[in-house]
Amino acid sequence: MDYCFGNFKDVEVKPFQTIRGCIDTHVQWLVSKEHGNEKYAVRHFIIKPNGMVTYHKHKYTETLVILKGKGKVCVNNQIREVQSGDFVFINSNIPHALENEYDEDFEFICIISYEDDMSIQPLGGFCGE
């Protein structure tokens, strides 16, 4: 495929269960290898109130662009609150986690590089807890 147009509402929302211990987190794969892109994937995440993506690391790089709500991002045991308009870059093999302890959905775009090893190493809890 040489190009692709789409809309969020037309992409299936799936529970994000790739990392053990994730709570109330959902993902949409907007652009991926299925669309002909061999270099990176673009995903839309929704973390519901009291949801989280547990502490983990992987070889691929990750960029988050916050669309809606607020959340906490832990990178290398450093916690920072992020909100709509913020962005975060996380390099290869850097431990990180995300948490929504607020009353509204926490939504962000997550762009990941495709690497020879796409495995994820779970580290458990939020921020190494």
PyMOL commands that set and color helices and strands:
alter all, ss='L'
color gray80, all
select helices_A, chain A and resi 8-10+33-35
alter helices_A, ss='H'
color red, helices_A
select strands_A, chain A and resi 14-15+23-31+40-58+62-68+70-75+78-83+87-90+96-99+106-113+120-122
alter strands_A, ss='S'
color yellow, strands_A
deselect
rebuild
show_as cartoon
